[in-house]
Amino acid sequence: MPVYDYVCLDCHKTFELVLSLNEHDNDVPKCPECGSTNVEQEAAAFFAVTSKKS
């Protein structure tokens, strides 16, 4: 399952959540520090590994 990075706009703490795609689309994440639902998903860096075909 994917890991999503969030930042709380109330207490400014960052946290990660492991969510299925369905949970990510339908659930409102809650800050584990203060319990606020005023959170924003952070842009995350990623990379793809591909095989080179000859």
Backbone hydrogen bonds, N-H to C=O, Kabsch-Sander energy under -0.5 kcal/mol:
donor,donor_aa,acceptor,acceptor_aa,energy
4,Y,17,L,-3.3
6,Y,15,F,-3.1
7,V,40,E,-2.4
8,C,13,K,-2.9
9,L,38,N,-2.8
12,H,8,C,-1.2
15,F,6,Y,-2.4
17,L,4,Y,-2.5
19,L,2,P,-1.7
19,L,17,L,-0.7
24,H,20,S,-2.5
25,D,21,L,-1.9
26,N,22,N,-1.9
27,D,23,E,-2.8
31,C,36,S,-3.0
35,G,31,C,-1.8
39,V,37,T,-1.8
40,E,7,V,-2.4
42,E,5,D,-2.5
50,T,48,A,-0.6
53,K,51,S,-0.5
